[in-house]
């Protein structure tokens, strides 16, 4: 999900992971890392946060997905 404030001045990217209608993890570009909401989600978030390739890709999605597709 992309959220825009004042055009592309303030952009926020959210990626949510949900299982059985319960969110268990989320990436928030404002926080800059994954956050877990359940014991399993905390473990998964910790593993993803420790993987530099995943984190570099997720942090870049604000520009490559949100700002790039703003006009659409």
Helices and strands as residue ranges (DSSP letters): E 2-5, E 10-19, E 22-28, E 33-36, H 39-49, H 52-61, I 62-67
